[in-house]
């Protein structure tokens, strides 16, 4: 009976799915269940072991096998020790099968070694490459193969596909037996379709609609236009992030009791999609009650800090404003000379009156100084490039606010994929060591692009840029653009910390050709050099200076061009000093929706060369979100205005120095379509005085998701251009405002930004040149 049981166990060990790759493919779950060791039947107890003999060992020395065993020669035949010996041998991971048998006083140990992996291969993987999968599995060539490791690798691969949104994936490990006890391990993979989010729902929301809440979270419902996005793929980590986004959204809008109770994802029966449901308990909306500052720092007047608090009584309670006020208070106290303070906000909730009283408690914090700042992880970027962004120095009082600001400034360099700032205790309890750990990323860019615009026609661009040249923080750029109406070559070098000071300095070399035949009947070539320097006066105010030396050449003048244009033919040299003073309070420099910007620019020419003029200009823009009217954060109203004048004092006035109106700065009219003109040739002459104003509303497109990057615009442009600087019998200069109005669509497509404007010249003169459609498209890759 014992022999029969042993025979059955041996047969079961042979007939596992991994025994040969030629077997019929089984379901992964069944294959996993069949992968396991077989155990021999223990010999009978009693008597003394006179000899232990090892059989079946090939690569492993018999002495090594014996060293793993509990029972040795001279010991008694005891079932417990023999059982422990078998388990110990299996635990080494070296053996596929172990059997003990007794022949008289001899204990025979028969082992079958686990094979050696010859190679690891993957079949059926299309979306994930072999390199990605190979980095996930633990099975390696020339290592010992075990069934347990194969099953663990199978689960690892399933986890990888799950993280990529493919929950229907199936993985089955197979082996191909080779000579010399070697095997090829093949993971047969059926990737299955991406497991997308079919629907996102909300339960318990009363104050905000489902569409508003869907805009808050990062997860998106599947749609055909999201083929380049992963936002519609189910990701447990993203779902947890969505939960936090919803919580912050409710706190930001005054719902202090709001709670996101659950975020459930239910997998459909066919394992191809998820149904995501958020259960929300909104609670009541609160306003800010009393706002007080409790200073417990000696000689620090609480009222002197009042201006730093952004919260006001009667406002809707906003959780974000608490953090803003805490940071502002901490900065104000430190600026007052108190380095060791902590700001602790306390809240008193009145559920009957639906108010939250906020008290900012200013207390003395521990006296800790920065002992040392260590920079680690930078291989090519020099230490000083990172250190100059750190807002705290060795020996300074420790400040968490400055540490956070330092981390943000280093991250904004865009040299590093990861920036982590850690603080540890130094040589004494009142000393701190700050460690800045960075992970460098590529900073070079090769761009090839193209596009089409109403102003420049078709064009192609090739550019090379290095944002961290040789690890010094210098930015070098070269670009060549070839177009129908404009071609350009640019070379530039910029030092963001010139002379190790808060100065941005640079040099530009350029060559430009323009085809102005349709505007004024001539071509223009410009070649020059620009030396520039800029500095930040404070967080919002900045000034830039530049010196330009430019050679201009007016060529290829049409034989029927205006006599005033023909008089411009030839070469001129412009030696010019320029400055731009900018005050910026916008919420974003890339996609602003709130705030304003004012810019004053002046050009003074005549310091050498043969051109002389003074050209001041004032520009401003104001953004106002319309959520309080429309209920949507995507509606934005903007006002733009500009005014400038050109004072000529050179020997000869140049038309190319004049302002031109139309096109981008006055839609509904062609470039140079408005202003002084020679009626005999219809050539635009430009003007010395210009003003423009534009009112625009940006809004989401109906029935289209914000994820598409499509939004509409409605606009009204007003402007005027006058005073060409000379008069003549055919020169017309009526002055007076022109008005253009229309609608447009902007699409931030995966291939570049596409702009289409349809406009109408509402107020115009008979000689003005108009256009109805403006189109622009460009991309880089």
C-alpha positions in Angstrom: 0.0 0.0 0.0 2.9 2.4 0.8 4.5 1.6 -2.5 1.3 2.2 -4.3 0.9 5.6 -2.6 4.5 6.5 -3.5 4.0 5.6 -7.1 0.9 7.8 -7.4 2.8 10.7 -5.9 5.6 10.3 -8.4 3.2 10.2 -11.4 1.5 13.4 -10.1 4.8 15.1 -10.0 5.6 14.3 -13.6 2.2 15.2 -15.0 2.2 19.0 -14.2 1.6 21.6 -16.9 5.2 22.8 -16.9 6.5 19.4 -17.9 6.5 20.2 -21.6 5.7 23.1 -23.8 4.0 20.8 -26.3 1.1 20.1 -24.0 -2.3 21.7 -24.7 -2.7 25.2 -23.3 -4.6 25.3 -20.0 -6.4 28.1 -18.1 -3.9 30.1 -16.0 -5.8 29.3 -12.8 -5.6 25.5 -13.4 -1.9 25.8 -14.3 -1.2 27.7 -11.1 -2.9 25.0 -9.0 -0.9 22.2 -10.6 2.5 23.8 -10.0 3.7 22.3 -6.7 6.4 19.8 -5.3 5.8 16.1 -4.7 6.7 14.5 -1.4 8.2 11.0 -0.9 6.9 8.5 1.6 8.9 8.4 4.8 10.7 5.1 5.7 9.7 3.3 8.9 11.3 4.4 12.2 13.5 2.3 14.4 17.2 1.3 14.3 20.5 3.3 13.7 21.5 5.0 10.5 24.8 3.5 9.5 25.2 5.3 6.2 23.4 8.1 4.3 23.8 7.8 0.5 22.8 10.5 -2.0 21.4 9.5 -5.5 20.3 11.6 -8.4 22.6 14.7 -7.7 24.1 16.1 -10.9 25.3 19.7 -10.4 25.2 19.6 -6.6 27.8 17.7 -4.6 26.5 14.9 -2.3 28.2 16.5 0.6 26.2 19.7 0.0 23.0 17.6 0.1 24.0 16.0 3.3 24.8 19.3 4.9 21.2 20.4 4.5 19.8 17.3 6.2 18.8 17.1 9.9 19.3 13.3 10.1 22.9 12.1 9.8 24.8 8.9 10.1 24.8 7.6 13.6 21.3 9.0 14.3 18.2 6.9 14.9 15.7 6.3 12.1 13.1 8.8 13.4 10.1 10.0 11.3 10.3 13.5 12.7 14.0 14.1 11.7 13.4 12.5 8.3 10.4 14.7 7.7 12.4 17.8 8.7 15.2 16.8 6.4 12.8 16.6 3.4 11.4 20.0 4.2 14.9 21.5 4.7 16.0 20.2 1.3 12.9 21.6 -0.4 13.4 25.0 1.3 16.8 25.4 -0.4 14.9 25.8 -3.7 17.5 23.5 -5.4 15.3 20.4 -5.7 12.2 19.6 -7.7 11.6 16.3 -5.9 13.1 14.6 -2.8 12.5 11.0 -1.6 13.9 9.1 1.3 14.0 5.3 1.5 15.6 2.7 3.7 17.7 -0.3 2.7 18.7 -2.1 5.9 20.7 0.4 7.9 21.3 2.7 5.0 19.2 5.8 4.4 19.1 6.6 0.6 18.3 10.2 -0.4 17.0 10.4 -3.9 16.8 13.9 -5.3 15.8 15.4 -8.6 17.4 18.8 -9.0 15.4 21.8 -10.2 16.5 22.7 -13.8 18.6 25.7 -14.7 16.9 28.4 -16.7 18.4 28.7 -20.2 16.3 31.7 -21.3 13.1 33.6 -20.4 10.7 34.5 -23.2 7.4 36.2 -23.6 4.7 35.4 -26.2 1.6 37.4 -27.1 2.7 40.7 -25.6 2.0 43.6 -28.0 1.4 46.6 -25.7 4.2 45.9 -23.3 7.7 45.2 -24.6 9.9 42.3 -23.5 12.2 44.8 -21.7 9.4 46.0 -19.5 8.2 42.5 -18.6 11.6 41.1 -18.1 12.2 43.8 -15.5 9.2 42.6 -13.5 9.9 38.8 -13.3 12.4 37.2 -10.9 13.2 34.3 -13.1 16.6 34.9 -14.7 18.8 32.9 -17.2 21.4 30.7 -15.5 19.4 30.7 -12.3 17.6 27.8 -10.7 14.0 27.3 -11.9 11.3 26.6 -9.3 7.6 26.2 -9.7 6.9 28.7 -6.9 9.0 31.4 -8.6 7.1 30.8 -11.9 3.8 31.3 -10.1 5.0 34.4 -8.4 6.2 35.8 -11.7 2.8 35.0 -13.3 1.1 37.1 -10.6 3.6 39.9 -11.0 2.9 40.1 -14.8 -0.8 40.1 -14.1 -0.2 43.1 -11.7 1.7 44.9 -14.3 -1.1 44.6 -16.8 -3.6 45.6 -14.1 -1.7 48.8 -13.5 -1.9 49.5 -17.2 -5.6 49.0 -17.2 -5.8 45.5 -18.6 -7.6 43.5 -16.0 -8.7 40.8 -18.5 -5.1 39.8 -19.1 -4.2 36.1 -18.7 -0.7 34.7 -18.2 0.4 31.1 -18.3 4.0 30.0 -17.6 5.3 27.1 -19.7 8.6 25.4 -19.8 10.5 23.7 -22.7 12.8 21.0 -21.4 16.4 20.9 -22.8 19.3 18.6 -22.4 21.6 18.8 -19.3 18.6 19.6 -17.1 18.0 23.0 -18.6 14.7 24.7 -19.5 13.4 27.6 -21.4 10.7 29.5 -19.5 8.0 30.9 -21.8 5.2 33.1 -20.4 2.2 32.9 -22.8 0.2 36.1 -22.5 -3.2 37.1 -23.6 -3.3 40.8 -23.0 -7.0 41.4 -23.5 -8.6 44.8 -24.0 -7.9 47.8 -21.9 -10.2 47.9 -18.9 -11.8 51.4 -19.2 -14.1 53.3 -17.0 -17.5 53.0 -18.6 -19.3 55.3 -16.2 -18.6 57.7 -13.3 -21.4 58.3 -10.9 -22.0 60.3 -7.7 -24.4 59.6 -4.9 -25.4 62.2 -2.4 -24.4 65.3 -4.3 -26.9 68.1 -4.0 -24.9 71.4 -4.3 -22.9 70.4 -7.4 -24.1 68.5 -10.5 -22.4 65.4 -11.8 -20.9 67.3 -14.7 -19.2 69.7 -12.3 -17.9 67.0 -10.1 -16.6 65.1 -13.1 -14.5 68.1 -14.0 -12.9 68.0 -10.6 -11.6 64.4 -10.6 -8.8 63.1 -12.8 -10.6 59.9 -13.9 -12.7 60.1 -17.1 -15.4 58.1 -18.7 -14.2 56.3 -21.9 -14.8 58.0 -25.2 -13.4 57.7 -28.7 -11.4 60.9 -28.5 -9.4 59.8 -25.5 -7.3 57.4 -27.6 -4.2 59.3 -26.7 -5.0 59.6 -23.0 -5.0 57.1 -20.1 -7.4 59.1 -18.0 -10.2 56.7 -18.9 -8.3 53.6 -17.7 -9.1 52.4 -14.3 -6.3 53.0 -11.8 -6.8 52.4 -8.0 -4.2 55.0 -7.2 -5.9 57.6 -9.4 -9.2 56.7 -7.7 -7.7 57.5 -4.3 -6.4 60.7 -5.7 -9.9 61.5 -7.1 -11.3 61.1 -3.6 -8.8 63.6 -2.2 -9.6 66.0 -5.1 -13.3 65.9 -4.3 -12.6 66.5 -0.6 -10.5 69.5 -1.3 -13.1 70.8 -3.8 -15.8 70.7 -1.2 -13.6 72.3 1.5 -12.6 75.0 -1.0 -16.3 75.8 -1.5 -17.2 76.1 2.1 -18.5 72.5 2.9 -16.5 72.0 6.1 -18.4 68.8 7.0 -18.1 67.2 3.6 -17.0 63.6 3.5 -16.3 61.3 0.6 -17.5 58.1 2.2 -16.7 55.6 -0.5 -15.1 55.4 -3.9 -16.1 52.0 -5.4 -15.1 50.5 -8.7 -17.2 47.6 -9.9 -15.7 45.4 -12.7 -18.2 44.4 -15.4 -18.8 40.7 -15.9 -16.8 40.6 -19.1 -13.8 42.3 -17.3 -13.6 45.0 -19.9 -14.9 48.0 -18.0 -15.5 49.6 -14.6 -18.3 51.4 -13.1 -17.0 54.0 -10.6 -19.3 55.4 -7.9 -18.4 58.1 -5.3 -20.7 58.3 -2.3 -20.6 61.9 -0.9 -22.0 63.4 2.3 -21.9 67.1 1.6 -23.2 68.6 4.8 -23.9 72.3 5.1 -22.1 75.2 3.6 -20.2 77.4 6.1 -19.2 81.0 6.1 -16.2 82.5 7.9 -17.1 83.8 11.3 -14.6 85.6 13.5 -11.0 85.8 12.3 -8.5 86.4 15.0 -4.8 86.4 15.6 -3.5 85.2 19.0 0.1 86.2 19.4 1.9 84.4 22.2 5.3 85.7 21.1 6.8 88.4 23.3 6.7 92.0 21.9 4.9 90.8 18.7 1.7 92.7 18.1 -1.0 90.6 16.6 -2.6 93.5 14.8 0.6 94.2 12.9 0.0 90.8 11.2 -3.6 91.4 10.2 -2.8 92.4 6.6 -1.2 89.0 6.0 -4.5 87.2 6.5 -6.5 86.7 3.4 -9.6 85.4 5.1 -12.4 87.9 5.9 -15.5 87.5 8.1 -18.5 86.7 6.0 -16.6 85.0 3.2 -17.5 81.5 2.2 -15.2 79.2 4.2 -12.3 78.0 1.9 -9.8 75.4 3.2 -7.2 76.5 0.7 -7.2 80.0 2.1 -6.3 78.7 5.5 -3.0 77.4 4.2 -2.4 80.6 2.2 -2.9 82.7 5.4 -0.7 80.4 7.5 2.2 80.7 5.0 1.7 84.5 4.7 1.7 84.9 8.5 4.8 82.8 8.8 6.6 85.0 6.3 5.4 88.2 7.9 6.5 87.1 11.3 10.0 86.1 10.0 10.3 89.4 8.2 9.6 91.1 11.5 12.7 89.4 12.9 11.1 86.4 14.7 12.8 83.4 13.2 11.4 80.7 15.5 7.7 80.8 15.3 4.9 78.4 14.4 1.4 79.3 13.1 -1.3 77.0 14.4 -4.8 77.5 13.1 -7.7 76.7 15.5 -11.3 76.3 14.4 -14.5 76.7 16.2 -17.5 75.4 14.2 -21.0 76.8 14.9 -23.4 74.4 13.4 -26.5 76.5 14.1 -25.2 79.7 12.5 -23.2 77.7 9.9 -20.0 79.7 10.6 -16.4 78.7 11.3 -14.4 80.9 13.7 -10.7 80.8 12.8 -7.9 81.8 15.2 -4.3 81.8 14.1 -2.2 81.1 17.1 1.4 82.5 16.8 3.7 80.6 19.2 7.4 80.3 19.6 8.8 77.2 17.9 11.9 75.3 18.6 15.1 77.2 18.0 16.7 75.2 15.2 19.5 76.4 12.9 20.6 74.9 9.5 23.9 73.2 10.1 24.5 71.9 6.6 22.8 71.7 3.2 23.7 68.6 1.2 23.0 68.1 -2.5 22.9 64.5 -3.7 21.8 62.8 -6.9 23.2 65.4 -9.3 25.6 63.8 -11.8 26.1 66.5 -14.5 24.4 69.5 -12.9 26.8 71.5 -10.8 26.1 72.0 -7.1 25.9 75.8 -7.4 23.1 75.6 -10.0 21.0 73.9 -7.3 22.2 75.8 -4.3 21.4 79.2 -5.8 17.7 78.2 -5.8 17.7 77.3 -2.1 16.1 80.1 -0.2 17.9 79.3 3.1 21.6 79.3 3.9 23.8 77.4 6.3 23.6 79.1 9.7 20.1 80.5 9.1 17.2 79.8 11.3 15.3 76.8 10.0 12.1 77.7 8.1 9.7 75.2 6.8 8.2 77.8 4.5 11.6 78.5 2.9 12.3 74.8 2.5 9.0 74.4 0.6 9.8 77.4 -1.5 13.3 76.1 -2.2 11.9 72.7 -3.4 9.5 74.5 -5.7 12.2 76.6 -7.2 14.4 73.6 -7.9 11.5 71.8 -9.4 10.7 74.8 -11.6 14.2 74.5 -13.2 12.8 71.6 -15.1 16.2 69.9 -14.9 15.1 67.1 -12.6 12.4 64.4 -12.8 12.3 64.2 -9.0 13.1 66.7 -6.2 13.0 65.6 -2.5 14.1 67.8 0.4 14.5 66.0 3.7 15.5 67.4 7.1 17.4 65.4 9.8 18.8 66.2 13.2 22.4 67.5 13.0 25.3 67.3 15.5 23.1 68.8 18.2 19.3 69.0 18.9 19.2 72.6 17.8 21.0 71.8 14.5 19.4 70.5 11.3 20.9 69.0 8.2 18.9 69.7 5.0 19.4 67.2 2.2 18.3 68.0 -1.3 18.0 64.8 -3.4 17.5 65.2 -7.1 17.0 62.8 -10.0 18.3 64.3 -13.3 16.4 64.0 -16.5 17.3 64.8 -20.1 17.3 68.5 -20.8 18.1 68.5 -24.5 15.4 68.9 -27.1 15.4 68.3 -30.8 12.2 69.6 -32.4 10.9 69.2 -35.9 7.7 71.0 -36.7 5.5 72.6 -39.2 2.2 74.4 -39.6 0.2 77.0 -41.4 -0.9 80.5 -40.5 -2.8 83.2 -42.3 0.2 85.6 -41.5 3.1 83.3 -42.6 1.6 80.6 -44.9 3.1 77.1 -44.7 6.2 76.8 -42.7 8.7 74.2 -41.3 10.9 74.4 -38.3 13.9 72.5 -37.0 15.3 73.4 -33.6 17.9 72.2 -31.1 17.8 73.3 -27.5 19.8 72.5 -24.4 18.3 73.9 -21.1 21.3 72.9 -18.9 24.4 73.2 -21.0 27.2 71.1 -19.5 25.4 71.2 -16.1 26.0 75.0 -15.7 22.3 76.1 -16.0 23.0 77.9 -19.2 20.4 77.6 -22.0 21.5 77.3 -25.6 19.1 77.3 -28.5 19.3 77.2 -32.3 16.3 77.2 -34.7 15.7 77.4 -38.4 12.3 78.3 -39.8 11.5 78.2 -43.5 8.1 79.5 -44.6 6.3 80.9 -47.5 6.2 84.5 -46.3 8.8 84.4 -43.5 12.0 82.6 -42.9 14.3 82.9 -39.8 17.5 81.6 -38.2 18.0 82.1 -34.5 20.9 81.4 -32.2 20.8 82.3 -28.5 22.6 81.7 -25.2 21.0 82.6 -21.8 22.5 82.6 -18.3 19.7 82.7 -15.7 22.2 83.8 -12.9 24.7 86.1 -14.6 27.7 86.9 -12.4 26.0 84.7 -9.8 23.5 87.4 -9.2 19.7 87.7 -9.7 20.3 88.7 -13.3 19.1 86.8 -16.5 21.6 87.7 -19.3 21.7 86.5 -22.8 22.8 87.1 -26.4 20.8 86.5 -29.6 21.9 86.3 -33.2 19.2 86.3 -35.9 18.6 86.5 -39.6 15.0 87.1 -40.9 13.5 87.5 -44.3 9.9 88.7 -44.8 7.7 88.8 -47.9 5.6 92.0 -47.5 4.5 92.1 -51.1 0.8 91.7 -50.3 1.0 94.4 -47.6 3.3 97.1 -48.9 5.0 95.8 -52.0 8.5 95.0 -50.8 10.7 92.4 -49.2 12.7 92.9 -46.0 15.9 91.3 -44.6 17.1 91.7 -41.1 20.3 90.5 -39.4 21.4 91.5 -36.0 22.6 90.9 -32.5 20.8 91.4 -29.2 22.4 91.7 -25.8 19.8 91.4 -23.0 19.6 91.4 -19.2 16.6 91.1 -16.9 15.9 91.0 -13.1 13.0 90.5 -10.8 12.3 93.5 -8.6 9.9 91.5 -6.5 7.6 88.5 -6.9 5.3 90.3 -9.4 7.5 93.1 -10.8 10.2 92.5 -13.4 12.3 94.5 -15.7 14.2 93.5 -18.9 16.8 95.6 -20.8 18.2 94.9 -24.3 20.6 96.5 -26.7 20.0 95.6 -30.4 22.2 96.3 -33.4 20.2 95.4 -36.6 21.0 95.7 -40.2 17.8 96.1 -42.3 17.6 95.9 -46.1 14.5 96.8 -48.1 14.7 94.9 -51.4 12.6 93.6 -54.3 10.3 96.6 -54.4 7.4 96.1 -56.7 7.6 98.3 -59.8 4.1 99.5 -59.1 4.7 100.1 -55.4 4.0 103.5 -53.8 6.6 106.2 -54.2 6.8 106.3 -50.5 7.8 102.6 -50.4 10.3 103.1 -53.2 11.9 105.8 -51.2 12.7 103.2 -48.5 14.9 101.1 -50.7 18.3 100.3 -49.3 20.2 99.4 -46.2 19.7 101.0 -42.7 21.3 100.3 -39.4 19.3 100.5 -36.2 21.2 100.8 -32.9 18.6 100.6 -30.1 18.2 100.3 -26.4 14.9 98.8 -25.1 13.3 98.1 -21.8 10.2 96.2 -20.6 8.7 96.7 -17.2 6.1 94.1 -16.3 3.8 93.8 -13.4 2.1 90.4 -13.4 -0.7 89.3 -11.1 -2.2 86.5 -13.2 -3.0 83.1 -11.7 -1.1 81.3 -14.5 1.4 82.4 -17.1 0.4 79.6 -19.4 -3.4 79.5 -19.2 -4.6 82.5 -17.1 -8.2 82.7 -16.0 -7.9 85.4 -13.2 -5.8 88.4 -12.5 -4.1 91.0 -14.6 -0.8 92.0 -16.3 0.5 95.5 -17.1 3.6 96.0 -19.4 5.4 99.3 -20.3 7.9 99.0 -23.1 10.2 101.7 -24.6 12.6 101.6 -27.5 15.2 104.3 -28.0 17.1 104.3 -31.3 19.9 106.5 -32.4 22.9 105.5 -30.3 24.8 105.0 -33.4 23.4 103.8 -36.7 21.4 106.0 -39.0 18.0 105.6 -37.4 16.5 107.7 -34.7 13.2 107.3 -32.8 11.6 106.9 -29.4 8.8 104.3 -29.3 6.9 103.9 -26.0 4.0 101.4 -25.6 1.7 100.4 -22.8 -0.1 97.0 -22.8 -2.5 95.5 -20.3 -4.8 92.5 -19.9 -7.3 91.6 -17.3 -9.0 88.2 -16.7 -12.2 87.6 -14.8 -13.6 84.1 -14.3 -17.4 83.9 -14.8 -18.2 81.0 -12.5 -20.3 83.3 -10.3 -22.6 83.9 -13.3 -22.4 80.6 -15.3 -21.7 78.1 -12.6 -18.7 76.8 -14.6 -15.1 77.5 -14.0 -14.4 77.2 -17.8 -16.0 80.6 -18.7 -13.5 83.5 -18.7 -13.9 87.1 -19.6 -10.8 89.0 -20.7 -10.0 92.6 -21.6 -6.9 93.6 -23.5 -5.7 97.1 -24.3 -2.7 98.7 -25.9 -1.5 102.2 -26.8 1.7 103.3 -28.4 3.4 106.2 -30.3 6.5 106.5 -32.4 8.5 109.8 -32.2 10.8 110.0 -35.2 13.9 112.2 -35.0 16.3 110.5 -37.4 17.5 111.9 -40.7 15.1 109.7 -42.6 11.8 108.2 -41.3 11.5 104.5 -42.0 8.1 102.9 -42.7 9.3 99.6 -41.3 9.6 101.2 -37.9 5.9 102.3 -37.9 3.1 100.3 -36.2 0.8 98.2 -38.4 -2.8 97.3 -37.5 -4.9 94.3 -38.6 -4.7 90.6 -38.4 -3.9 89.3 -34.9 -4.4 92.7 -33.2 -7.6 93.6 -35.0 -9.5 90.6 -36.2 -11.8 91.1 -39.2 -9.1 93.0 -41.0 -6.0 91.8 -42.9 -2.5 92.4 -41.6 -1.8 96.1 -42.3 -5.4 96.4 -43.5 -6.2 99.4 -41.4 -4.5 102.8 -41.2 -2.7 105.2 -43.6 -2.6 104.0 -47.2 -1.4 105.1 -50.6 -4.6 104.9 -52.6 -2.8 104.9 -55.9 -1.2 101.5 -55.1 -3.2 100.4 -52.1 0.1 99.9 -50.1 -0.1 100.1 -46.3 2.2 102.8 -44.9 1.8 102.1 -41.2 1.3 104.8 -38.6 3.0 106.3 -35.6 0.0 106.3 -33.2 -1.8 103.1 -32.4 -4.4 101.9 -29.9 -6.3 98.7 -29.6 -8.9 97.1 -27.3 -10.2 93.6 -27.3 -13.0 92.0 -25.2 -13.2 88.3 -25.4 -15.3 85.6 -23.7 -13.9 82.0 -23.6 -16.4 79.2 -23.0 -16.6 75.4 -23.2 -18.1 74.0 -26.4 -21.5 72.4 -26.0 -21.7 68.6 -26.0 -17.9 68.4 -26.0 -15.8 67.3 -23.0 -13.1 69.6 -21.6 -10.6 66.8 -22.1 -10.8 67.3 -25.9 -9.1 70.7 -25.3 -11.7 72.5 -27.4 -13.1 75.8 -26.3 -14.9 78.6 -28.1 -14.4 82.3 -28.1 -16.5 85.3 -28.9 -14.8 88.6 -29.3 -15.1 92.3 -30.2 -11.9 94.1 -31.3 -11.6 97.9 -31.6 -8.5 99.8 -32.8 -7.1 102.8 -34.7 -3.9 103.6 -36.5 -3.0 107.1 -37.7 -0.1 109.5 -38.6 2.3 107.9 -41.1 4.8 110.7 -40.5 4.4 112.2 -43.9 1.6 113.5 -46.2 1.0 113.3 -50.0 -1.7 113.7 -52.6 -2.6 110.0 -52.6 -2.0 109.3 -48.9 -5.3 108.8 -47.0 -5.3 108.9 -43.2 -8.8 109.4 -41.9 -8.3 108.1 -38.4 -11.2 106.9 -36.3 -11.8 103.6 -34.7 -12.4 100.3 -36.6 -14.4 97.5 -35.1 -14.3 93.8 -35.8 -16.4 91.1 -34.1 -16.7 87.4 -34.4 -16.3 83.9 -32.9 -13.5 81.5 -32.9 -12.5 77.9 -31.8 -9.3 76.8 -30.3 -8.3 73.2 -30.2 -5.3 72.1 -28.1 -5.0 68.9 -30.2 -2.3 66.2 -29.7 -0.7 67.5 -32.9 -0.5 71.2 -31.9 -2.8 74.2 -31.2 -5.4 74.9 -33.9 -7.0 78.3 -34.1 -9.9 79.3 -36.3 -11.5 82.7 -36.2 -14.6 83.8 -38.2 -15.0 87.6 -38.0 -16.7 90.5 -39.6 -15.5 94.1 -40.0 -18.3 96.0 -38.4 -16.9 99.6 -38.6 -14.5 100.3 -41.4 -13.4 102.7 -44.1 -13.9 101.9 -47.8 -10.2 101.6 -48.4 -9.6 99.1 -45.5 -8.7 95.6 -46.4 -10.8 92.9 -44.5 -10.8 89.2 -44.1 -13.4 86.8 -42.7 -11.4 83.7 -41.7 -8.1 83.5 -39.9 -6.5 80.1 -39.5 -3.4 79.0 -37.6 -1.9 75.6 -36.9 1.5 74.6 -35.7 3.1 71.7 -34.0 6.5 70.3 -32.9 7.5 66.8 -32.4 
